[in-house]
Amino acid sequence: MLVNLSDVLTSEGRQERKEIPLEMTCFKSSQGSFEITEKEPVSLLFTNIEAGKARIEGSVSLTFQVSCDRCLTEMPMTMTIDFEHYVVSPETESGAEDADENGFMDGYQMDVEALVYGEILVNWPSKILCRQDCRGICLKCGQNLNLADCGCDTFVPDPRMAAIQDIFNASKEV
């Protein structure tokens, strides 16, 4: 959804508060596609800080359907994001270096979807776990180790000792 910021950028001291419904239904990135199961409207506060410059403060709360990176269990993940950006009017030449480099502004129009997408991308966790002590899955049988112990042999020999192990195996008497 596009929001026109011409009033805020041209009127010194002006403030506007808006609640914008988010149209996005899923988040797609290089890590995969994640369905948004719950979302609140994006709360935005636009404040003119000087001629041709404005501060955008906002927050949004989203719930995604994700898989644990260790045990692959499907679970909901709630993300609450607070953000602040600075924008300048397209006619303003001086002070453009103070504004954020952003891809969500086109002239006086702000794309709320692009802004939220960028904030999700920046705040996305590098590892998603169902719980801090998640044990993952067995490498041999695939059993979810959080639910039950599978009994598989989990001994992993030290690869540096492989040559010595071969000597012992070759000299074993049968």
PEFENCOR-V877095 format. One record per pair of residues at least 6 apart in sequence whose ideal C-beta (glycine too) atoms are under 8 Angstrom apart, sorted by the first residue. I is the first residue (numbers start at 1). J is the second residue. Records with the same first field share a line. If there is no record, write none. Layout:
BEGIN
I = J ; J
END
This chain:
BEGIN
1 = 20 ; 21 ; 23 ; 111 ; 112 ; 113
2 = 109 ; 110 ; 111 ; 112
3 = 18 ; 20 ; 44 ; 109 ; 110 ; 112
4 = 108 ; 109 ; 110
5 = 46 ; 54 ; 87 ; 105 ; 108 ; 109 ; 110
6 = 108
7 = 14 ; 16
8 = 14 ; 15 ; 16 ; 46 ; 47 ; 48 ; 54
9 = 48 ; 52 ; 53 ; 54 ; 87 ; 88 ; 89 ; 108
10 = 52 ; 89
11 = 48
12 = 48 ; 50 ; 51
13 = 48
14 = 46 ; 47 ; 48
15 = 45 ; 46 ; 47 ; 48
16 = 45 ; 46
17 = 43 ; 44 ; 45 ; 46
18 = 43 ; 44 ; 46
19 = 41 ; 42 ; 43 ; 44
20 = 41 ; 42 ; 44 ; 112
21 = 41 ; 42
22 = 36 ; 39 ; 40 ; 41 ; 42 ; 60 ; 62 ; 112 ; 113 ; 116
23 = 113
24 = 36 ; 39 ; 113 ; 116 ; 117
25 = 35 ; 36
26 = 33 ; 34 ; 35 ; 36
27 = 33 ; 34 ; 36 ; 64 ; 117 ; 120 ; 124
28 = 34
29 = 121 ; 124
31 = 124
34 = 64 ; 65 ; 66
35 = 64 ; 65
36 = 62 ; 63 ; 64
37 = 63 ; 64 ; 65 ; 76
38 = 62 ; 63 ; 76 ; 78
39 = 60 ; 61 ; 62 ; 63
40 = 60 ; 61 ; 62
41 = 60
42 = 58 ; 59 ; 60 ; 112 ; 115 ; 116
43 = 58 ; 59 ; 60
44 = 56 ; 57 ; 58 ; 112
45 = 56 ; 57 ; 58
46 = 54 ; 55 ; 56
47 = 54 ; 55 ; 57
48 = 54
49 = 55 ; 86
50 = 95
51 = 92
52 = 88 ; 89 ; 91 ; 92 ; 95
53 = 86 ; 87 ; 88 ; 89 ; 92 ; 95 ; 98 ; 99
54 = 86 ; 87 ; 88
55 = 84 ; 85 ; 86
56 = 83 ; 84 ; 85 ; 86 ; 87 ; 110 ; 115
57 = 82 ; 83 ; 84
58 = 82 ; 83 ; 84 ; 115
59 = 80 ; 81 ; 82 ; 83
60 = 80 ; 81 ; 116 ; 119
61 = 78 ; 79 ; 80 ; 81
62 = 78 ; 79 ; 81 ; 120
63 = 76 ; 77 ; 78 ; 79
64 = 76 ; 77 ; 78 ; 79
65 = 74 ; 75 ; 76 ; 77
66 = 74 ; 75 ; 76 ; 77 ; 128
67 = 73 ; 74 ; 75 ; 128
68 = 75 ; 128 ; 129 ; 130 ; 134
69 = 127 ; 128 ; 129
70 = 129 ; 130 ; 134 ; 135 ; 136 ; 137
71 = 130 ; 134 ; 135 ; 136 ; 137 ; 144 ; 145 ; 146
72 = 137 ; 144
73 = 130 ; 144 ; 146
75 = 130
77 = 128
79 = 120 ; 123 ; 124
81 = 116 ; 119 ; 120 ; 123
83 = 115 ; 119
85 = 100 ; 102 ; 115
86 = 98 ; 99 ; 100
87 = 99 ; 100 ; 102 ; 105 ; 110
88 = 95 ; 96 ; 98 ; 99
89 = 108
90 = 107 ; 108
102 = 115 ; 118
103 = 114 ; 118
104 = 110 ; 111 ; 112 ; 114 ; 115 ; 118
105 = 111
130 = 146
131 = 146
134 = 146
135 = 145 ; 146
136 = 145 ; 146
137 = 143 ; 144 ; 145
138 = 145 ; 150 ; 152 ; 154
139 = 154
140 = 150 ; 152 ; 153
141 = 150 ; 152
143 = 149 ; 150 ; 152
157 = 165
END
